[in-house]
């Protein structure tokens, strides 16, 4: 299954918030991403229908195995690309913003090559 860039952003946000807070609700995602509550609600419905998340009766959002796999992939890309850009001298805010855009469009082959290159430098 393929998920759109916006879906990837939501899944990554849920992962990050889960790591930070434990329990995540739509309002948390809304505040984290700076999106309106109706937009987040609509996105959560789509992600739930596509089996990327589950929503508990109390509103808690949980990633399914499939959703977690996508979120972890995007998060890894974001953190590594941010780190590489920072090492190249890009300021933190710009590096993170650029990594956020790159993480969704970079091919797996290119990302794996960057990952191997960085690992070889450690």
KEVEX-942432 format. One record per residue (C-alpha): chain; x, y, z. Coordinates in steps of 0.5 Angstrom, whole numbers, plus 2048, in hexadecimal, padded with zeros to 3 digits. Last residue first. Layout:
<rs>
 mol  xx  yy  zz
   A   X   Y   Z
...
</rs>
This chain:
<rs>
 mol  xx  yy  zz
   A 83F 80E 818
   A 840 810 811
   A 83E 809 80E
   A 838 80A 811
   A 836 811 80E
   A 838 80E 807
   A 834 808 808
   A 82E 80C 80A
   A 82F 811 804
   A 82F 80A 7FF
   A 829 808 803
   A 825 80E 802
   A 827 80E 7FB
   A 824 807 7F9
   A 81E 809 7FE
   A 81C 80F 7F9
   A 81C 815 7FC
   A 815 819 7FC
   A 812 818 802
   A 818 819 807
   A 81B 81F 802
   A 815 824 805
   A 816 822 80C
   A 81D 822 80B
   A 81D 829 809
   A 819 82C 80F
   A 81E 828 813
   A 824 82B 810
   A 821 832 810
   A 81F 832 817
   A 826 82F 819
   A 82B 834 815
   A 82E 830 80F
   A 836 82F 810
   A 836 829 80C
   A 836 825 813
   A 82F 828 814
   A 82D 826 80D
   A 82F 81F 80F
   A 82C 81F 815
   A 825 821 813
   A 826 81C 80D
   A 827 816 812
   A 821 819 817
   A 81C 81A 811
   A 81E 813 80E
   A 81D 80F 814
   A 817 813 816
   A 814 811 80F
   A 816 80A 810
   A 813 809 817
   A 80D 80C 815
   A 80C 807 80F
   A 80D 801 813
   A 809 804 819
   A 803 805 814
   A 804 7FE 812
   A 804 7FB 819
   A 7FE 7FF 81B
   A 7FF 806 81E
   A 7FB 808 824
   A 7F7 80E 825
   A 7F3 80F 82C
   A 7EC 812 82B
   A 7E9 80F 831
   A 7E6 809 82D
   A 7ED 807 82A
   A 7EF 80A 823
   A 7F3 805 81E
   A 7F8 807 81A
   A 7FB 805 813
   A 7F5 801 811
   A 7F3 805 80B
   A 7EC 806 80E
   A 7F0 809 814
   A 7F5 80D 810
   A 7EF 810 80C
   A 7EB 812 813
   A 7F1 815 816
   A 7F2 819 810
   A 7EB 81C 811
   A 7EC 81D 818
   A 7F3 820 817
   A 7EF 825 812
   A 7E9 827 816
   A 7EE 828 81C
   A 7F2 82D 818
   A 7F9 82C 817
   A 7FF 82F 81B
   A 803 828 81A
   A 804 827 822
   A 7FE 82A 824
   A 7F9 826 81F
   A 7FD 820 821
   A 7FC 821 828
   A 7F4 823 827
   A 7F4 81C 823
   A 7F6 818 829
   A 7FC 815 82B
   A 7FE 811 831
   A 805 810 833
   A 807 817 833
   A 80E 818 830
   A 80F 811 82C
   A 807 811 82A
   A 808 818 828
   A 80E 816 823
   A 80A 810 820
   A 804 814 81F
   A 807 81A 81C
   A 80B 815 817
   A 804 812 816
   A 801 819 814
   A 807 81B 810
   A 807 814 80C
   A 7FF 815 80B
   A 801 81C 808
   A 806 819 803
   A 801 814 801
   A 801 80D 803
   A 802 807 7FE
   A 800 800 800
</rs>
